[in-house]
């Protein structure tokens, strides 16, 4: 009897669990009215299923128990809605969600951008955008106003910090700051400045040296940004190069070189996305890596931007806000806009000044930086897998490599400092801590940027932008439209990687479908596909460059010691010039069949001509 009771009790306890696992609907927490969405369900058996929403049914067939997705689900009414899952007319699960109008999806990021540009303060702008985003997601009611504020902090900010990849970036950044603190305090950075200035003894040479270093550290954009910005800041300061110009050169070389070089931390991610997208296409089986390689020629924006950086650096001519910043730095010695806040105070800067009377040896900065670069490359090789170098680095754990390298660099800097008795143990720790503090302000901004990015995912901002285009595109203009869509998505969300992850699975099948519909699937027509792939990658980088909520833009400002909004304001005209040339002189002609190399030459000539027409010498005594 007791055994029977125990068995019955066990069955009773297991029933709710089994019932919960049998079939369930996990809809998005927010649906957009009139925008096709995907709803994921879990079923316990094979069969024909129907998902009902607003009285309309969507059919799908499951071959076995497991996950079952319903694509292109449309919500017709706003407010709370109920979804029902039926198997053979029998309801097996139901769930609730909220439907909002589509345009609300773009309000939070664009509000944050507008507030940041108007008030030149990015932290309140990012937090306001996140707050409004959550408010829109849970419903506009007086009671939800305070609740949404709490949700931003307790959920989205916490998740941004708790994310393992984000934590790796934060630790890496703090360790880079600590290394910079040590090598600045022990005189190593000043020693580098003393040597570099012997050659880079003019503002032009200093800018060229910065650009060369930016291209040389091609394997990762985060490492590029932080190493180049922190290393060259003292050199540029000594040459009276504005912080805005330094931040531009750092930002404009980091992502462009990383997204087109054949062996970078970006490649594995990009090729993986392309491979998954190609897997959705019947009748097309070209290698994903080969598609990526063939798309590089159509990557007009990064190629033109790298050319433009050297044009500006060697030409000594600027226009717009950048020209004013350079004139200010040359004539007054004010490296930053008066009154602009940067991520460090004067007091904090004094804490990492070289100790008087101590030797200023460049080797004390050179070896830790070399350790950092070599450590990243070694970490990529150790954590990657594959038969070729491209496969190994493409599959590597870049976050782990960055953390290993930054810790190694700090240890090398500390050991060298102590071995030469330049600083005591306590002074070395204090110098490290002073360097870490320099990164704190930027890390707050970065966490809030991640927070807003996660909220744009909840609101399906990218899906809404895609839905605005429709499927009316002729093949020749598809790459241009894809470029603009990727740029808008990256601008609104602040992430180029997120934009690629969202759009590549959509764009590759879309491009093939359009080519198939127009009987253009022969080898001579695949340039549309290659160009479309390139335009996702490069449009994302362009939008990322222009966006004040972009993580790489924030890191560039931080590493260069530049006010973030001053960096955005001065870089934006340059990014727009190069981006428009990439669209109208590169991607558009290439879409109509002009060879990519010819379009690239024409676009480069256009950039040079427009820059010459708009610009003026930055040096008061400089040649015209």
N, C-alpha and C positions, 0 to 999 in steps of 0.2 A: 504493500500500500504506500509505504514511504517512498519507495523507488518510483512508483507511478506519479506521486505528487511532485517529486523532484523533476521528473521528466516533463510533466505538464508545466511546471514553473519555468523550466529552461526554455521550452517552446514558446511560452508566453513572453519571456524576456527577449527572445530572438525575433519574434514576429515584427515588432516595430522596426528593428534594424533591417530585416529582410524586406519589409514593405517599403522602407525608405530607399533601399538600394534597387528595388524592382524597376521603377521607372520614375524619372524626375526631369523637370525642365529647369535649365539654368540660363534664363534669358539675360540679356544685358540689363544692368540696373536702370539704364535710360535708353529709350528708343526715340528716333527722330521721325517726325511725321513726314510721310512721303519719301523717305530715304530707304532704299533696300538694305536690310540688315540680315545677319545670320544668327539663328537661334540654335543653341546646342542643347540636345537632350541626351538622356541615358535610358536605354531600353533593356529589358531582361530576356527578350526572345526575338527570334526572327519573325518578320511579318511586314505587312503594309501599315504604315502609320500616317496619321493626318494631324497636323498642328493647326488649331483654329485660333484666329485672332480677328476681332471685329467682324465676326460672321463669315470670314473667308478661310478656306482650308488650303493647306500646303502639304503636298504628298511627298513621302520618302519611303524607301524600302530598306529594311535592315536584314542583312544576311545572317546575323547572329547577334547575341547580346553584346552591348557595348555602347559606344558613343554614336549618335546619329544627329547630323546637322541638317537644318532646313535653311536653304539660301533664299535670298530675295524676299524676305518677309517684310510686308509693308503695313505700317500702322496708319490708319486714316483719321483717327481722332486723338486729341491731346487729353492729358489727364491719366488717371489710373486705368490700366487695361488688364484683362485676364486672358491668359493663354491656356488652352486645353490640348492635351495630347491624347489622341484616340488610336486604338488598335482594333480594327474590324468593328468600328462604330462603338466600341466600349471605351469609356474614359479611363486612362491609366495614370494620369498625372495632370496637375494644373499648377500655375504660378502666376504671380502678379508682377507688373512692371509699370514704369511711368513713360508717357510719351510727351515730348516737348517739340516746339516748332524748330525747324532746322537751323534757322539763323542764330538761335541762342548758342549754338555750338562754337561759333567763332567770336562771340562777344568777349569771353574772358581773356583770351590771348591778345586780341586787338585792343581791349581796354587797358591791359597791362602795358602794352607797347606805347599806346597814346599817353598814358600817365607818366611813363618813364621818360618819354621824349619831351613832354611839356614841363615837368617839374625837375628833370635831370636827377632823379633819385630812384634807383631801381628796386630797392627793398620794399618800400611801401607799394610800388606799382605791382610787383610780383605777388605780394600777399593779397592785395585788393583783387587782382585777377583771379587768384585761387579761391578767394572768398565768394566772389560773384559766381564762379563756376559751380561750386558746391551748392550755393543758394539756388541756382537754376536747376541743378540735378534733383534736389529734394523737394522743390516747389516753392514758389514765391508766396510766402505767407508771413505775417509778423512773427509768429512763433518760431519759424525756421531761420529767421535772420541771425539770432544768437547761436542757435543750434548749428548752423552751417559754419560759423566761425570756429566753434569747438571741433567740428568734424575735420576741418582743414588741418588743425594742429594735431589732434589726437590720432588721426588716421593717415592723412596724406603726407604730412611732414615727417611723422614717425616712420612710415614706410619708405620714404625717400632716404632717410638716414640708415634704416635697417637693411636696405637692399645691399646684397653682398658686393656687387660690382661698384655701386656708389661708394660703399665704405672703402673699397680698395683705392678708388680715385682720391678720396679724402685723405687716407693714410699716406698714399704716395705723394700727394701735394704737400702735406704737412712735413713729410720727411725731406722733400726737396727744399722747402723753406728752411728747415733746420740745417741742411747742408749749406745752403746759401749763407745762413747766419754764421756758421763756423768759418767758412772760407772767406767771408768778408771781415770777420773779427780778427782772424789770424794774418790778414794782409795779403792772402792769396789772390783775391779778386782784384785788389788794387795792383798787384803784380801783373796780372793779365792785362789790365787796362794800360799799364805802363808799356808793355810790349806791343799790344795791338795798336796803340796810338802812334807808335813809331812808323807804322805803315798807314793805318787808318787815321791820318793826321788832319783830315778834312771831313766835313759832314758827308760829302759824297762817298768817300772811301769807307767811312763808318757805316753808312747805309748799305753799301755793297757787301761789306764783310758780314753784316747781319743777315742779308738775303742769302749769301752763300752758305752760311751756317744753317739757315732755315731749310735750304734744299738738301744739304748734306744729311741732316737728321730726318730722313724720309720715311722711316719705318713705322712711326706712330705719331699721331697729331698731338696727343697729350704730352708725351715726352718732348716733342719738338717745341711746343709752346712754352713749357715751363723751363726747359734748359736754355733755349735761345733768349727768351725774355730776361731771365735772371742773370745770364752770363753777360749779355751785351748792354745791359742797362747802364752800368758804370761807364762803359766806353761811349755810349751815345750821350750820356750826361756831360762827360768831359768835352765832347765836341759840340755841345749846344744843339743837339738834335731833340726836337720836342718829343715828349712822351707819347703824344698822339701818333707821330710818325713811326716810332719804335713799335708801338702796339699794332699799327697797320702792317708793317713788314712781317712781324711775328705771325699775326693772324692770317695774312694773305699767302704765306708759304706753307703753313702747317697742314691744313686739310687738303689744299690743292695737290701738293706733292704726294700725300698719303693715299689719296683716292685713285691716282693713276700710276704710281710706281708698281712694278710687277711683284714685289716682295714686301708686303706691309701687313700690319695687323688688320687692315680693311679688307684685304683681298679675300681671305677665307669667308668672311661674312658676306661680301658681295657675291662671290661665286656660289655660296650655299643658297642664297636667295634666288639667284638666276636658275640654278639647278632645280630647285623646287618648283619654280614657275614653268620651266620647260617641261617638267614632268606632267603638267596639266594639259599639254598639247599633243594631240594625236597626229602622227605623220611628220614630226619634227624631232630630231634626236641629236642635234649638234652639241658638242661638248660645252658645258657651262663656262669652263675656263677659257675656251677658244672664243666664245661669245664675248666674254669680258675683254680679252686681248683685242678683238676686232672693234670693240666699242671705244677703246682708248683714243683712236684717231678722231672720233666724234665728240670727245670730251673738251669742247671748245672753251668753256669757262675756266677750268683750272689751268689749261695750257696758256690761255691768254692772260690770266691773272699772274702767273709766274713770269711771263714776259713783261707784263706791265710793272711788276715790282722792280725789276732791274732797270726798266725804262725810267721810272721815277727816281730810283736810287742814283743812277749814273747821270741822269740829265739835269738834276738840280732844279727841277721845275715842278711846281704844284699849282693846284687851283682850289677854289672854294674854301671851306673851313680849314682844310689841311694847309693851304698856303698861309692863311692868317696865323695858324699855330706855329708854323716854321718861322715865319717872320718874327713873331713874338719871342721865340726861343733864341734866335740869332741876335736880335737887337737889344733885348732886355735881359736875357739870361733866364727868364722864367720858363722852366721846362714844362710846366702845367698851367692850365688856365687859372688865374687868380680866383680864389674862393672855391675851387673844385676840391671835393673830397676824394682821397685815394685810400687804398687799403692799409696805409701806414701813417703814423703821426711822426712829427719831427723828433719827438722823444724816442720813439721806437727806432727810428733811423739811426740815432746816435748810439744805440745799444750795439749795433753791428759795425760801427766804424772801426777801422784798424787801430790797434793800440799804438800809441806814439812810442817811438824808440825801438820798435820791433821790426825785423826784416820783412820785406814785402816780396815774397818769392812766388812767381807765377805757378811753379810746380805744385804749390799747395792748393790751388784751385783747379789746375789742369788735370791732375791725377783723379780727384774725386769726380769731376765731370766725365772724364774718360771712363772711369769705373761705372758711372751711371749708364753711359751709352753702351759700353761693352756688356754690362749686366743685363740690359734690356734685350740685346741681341742674343746673348747666351740663354737667357730665360725663355725666349721665344723658341730657340732651337731645342731646349730641353723639354719643354711642355708640348711641343708640336709633334705630329705624326705624319708619315707619308714617305714616298720614295724620292720626291724632288724637293728642292729648297722652297719652291713656291707652296707646295702642299704642306710642308712642315710649318712654315711661318704662318700660312693661312689658317691652319687648324690650331695654332698655339693659344695658350691662355695668356693673353696680353696683360690682364690685370695682375696675375701672379708674377709675371716677369717684371712689371713695373714696381711692384712692392719689393721683390728681391733686390732689384737694382738700386732703388732709393735707400734701402737699409744699408746695403753694401757701401754706397757712396758716403753715407753719414759716418759709417765706421772708419772708412779710409781717411776721411777728413779729420775725424777726431784723433785717430792714432797718429797721423802725421803731425798734427798740432801739438800733441803731448810729447811725442818723441823729440821734437825740436825745442821743447820747453818754451814755446811762444805763449801758451796759455796754461793755466792750471786746470785740474779736472773740473773744479767748480766754475771757472770762467768759461770753459768749453761747453759745459751744460747750459750755462746762462746764455751763451751765444746761440746755441741750438734753439733754446726756448724763445729767444728774441726773434729768430727766423721763423719759427712756427707761428708766432703771434702775427707776423706780417700777412699770413695767409688766412687768418680767421675771418676777416670781413668778406673776402671773396668766397670762402666756403659757405657763409650764410647765404650769400646771393646764389651760389650754385645749388644749395639744397632747396631754396625756394623755386629756382628754375625747374629742378626735377619735380617739385611738388606740382607746379602748374602743368608740366608736361603730363603727369599722371592724370590730372583732372581733364585735360583735353582728350585723353584716351577714353575716359568715362563718358564724355559728351560726344564722342565719335566725330571730332572736328575734321579729321582727314576724310572720313566717309562722306561728310557733307560737302567738302570741297570737290571730291570726285563726282558726286551726284550733280553738281552744277554744270558739268561738262556735257553729260549725256553721251550718246553713242552716234553722233552725227558727223564724226570727224573724217575728212578725206585723208588718205595715207600720207601725202606729202607734208601736211601741216601737223600730223600727229606728234612728231618729236618736239615741235615748238610748244604745243599745248601741254605735253607731258612735262617739259621744262618749267613752264609757268606754274603748273599744278604742284610740282615738287617744290618749287621755290616758295609758293604760298603756304604749303603745308609745313615746310621747315621754318619759315618765318613765324608762323602762328604757334608752332609747338616747340621751337628752339632746339630741335634735334635732327641732325642729318641722318644718323643711323636709324632713328625711329621712322623717318620719312621713307628711307629705302625699304625698311621692313614692311611698311604699309603698302607702298605703291608697286614695288617690283612684282609681287605675285599677281597684281591686277594688270599692270601695263604690258607685260610680256604676252600673256594670252590675248589681251585686247589687240595688241599690234598684229599678232598672227591672224586673229579673226578678221581684222580689217584687210590685211593683205590677201587672205583667202577669198573674202567677199569680192575683191577686185581682181581676182586671178593673177596675183603678184607674189607667188611663193617660189619663184625661180631664184637661182643664185644671184642674178643681177638686181633683184628687188630687196634682198635681205638687208641692204643698208638702212632701210626704214626701221627694222627690228634693232639693229646695232645702235643706231642713233637714238632710238627710244630708250634703250637700256642706259646709254650714256647720259641722256637727258634726265633720267631719274637720279642718277648719281650726282651729276653736276648741278642740276637744279636744286637738289638738296643742299649742296655746298654753298650755292649762291644765297639761298634763303637763310642758311645758317650764318653766313657772313653779315647779312643785313639785319638780322634779328638781335635786339638787345637782350633777349632772354635765352640766347644760345650759350651752351656750356663752354664751347671753345672760344667764343667772343669774350665771355666772362674771364676765362683763364688767361687769355691774351692781355686783357686789361690788368689783371692781377699781377702776372709775371712781369709786365712792363712798368708797373707802378703808375698806371694812367687811370684817371677817372673814367669809370665805365661808360657813362653817357657821352663824354668827350670823345672816347674811342669810336663809339657807334656813329656819332654825328660827323666825324671827320672821315671815317671809312666808307660811309654810305654812298657819297657821290662817286667814289672810285669804283665801288662794287657795282653800282648802277651803270656806269659807263662801260665797264668790261662785260657785264651781264647782257646789256642791250646789244652790244656788238656780237656777243656769242649767239644771241637769238637771231638777229636780223641778217648778219653777215656770215654766220656759221651754220647753225642748225637749220634755218629756213632754206637757204640754197642747197644744203646737203640733202634735205628732204626731197627736193626736186631733181636730184641726181647729180649735182655738182660734186666732183671728187672731194673728199674730206680735206686733202692737203691743199687744194686750191682755195677752198672756202676758208681754211685756217690762215693762209697767207693774206687773203683779202681782208679777213677780220682783223688780223694783226696790223695791216697797213691802215685800216680804219681807226683802230685804237691809237696808233701813233699820231695820225693826222689830227684827230679830235683832241687828244691830249695837248699837242703842240698849240692848237688854236685856243684852247681854254686856259692854258697854264701861263705862269710867269715865273721868273727866277725867284727862288726862295732865299738866296743869299743876297744881302743888301748890295754887295759889290760883285755879285755873280754875273757871268756872261749871259747874254740873251740867247 
